[in-house]
Amino acid sequence: MKLELYQYVALCRDIPEHNLKRGDVAMLIDYVTHPGNEEDGYILEVFNAAGDSIAVFAVPMSAVEKLASDAVLAVRSLMGTVN
């Protein structure tokens, strides 16, 4: 099922090149058609807690899911654990 543009979605997998984890939230901003016979994708934009854009990237459609109505958002540092 194709998700609607400009909705928040949850990542279903880690995106290590952007230091993002499964469950992080992103905005779906565009659709991408794969040039071959592989899975189409989405362009996502990720924002920090202050609302600043921190990453824009493409993922396969299977890498995101619609936010569940019973989900609770959480905050974590992109810098890892600070001791």
Number of C-alpha atoms within 10 A of each C-alpha: 6 9 15 13 14 13 13 20 21 20 22 17 14 14 15 8 6 13 12 17 16 13 18 19 24 22 18 22 17 14 19 14 12 11 8 7 7 9 13 17 19 23 18 24 19 20 14 15 11 6 8 9 11 10 14 15 12 17 17 16 18 14 17 24 16 14 16 9 6 6 8 7 10 9 8 11 10 11 7 8 7 5 3
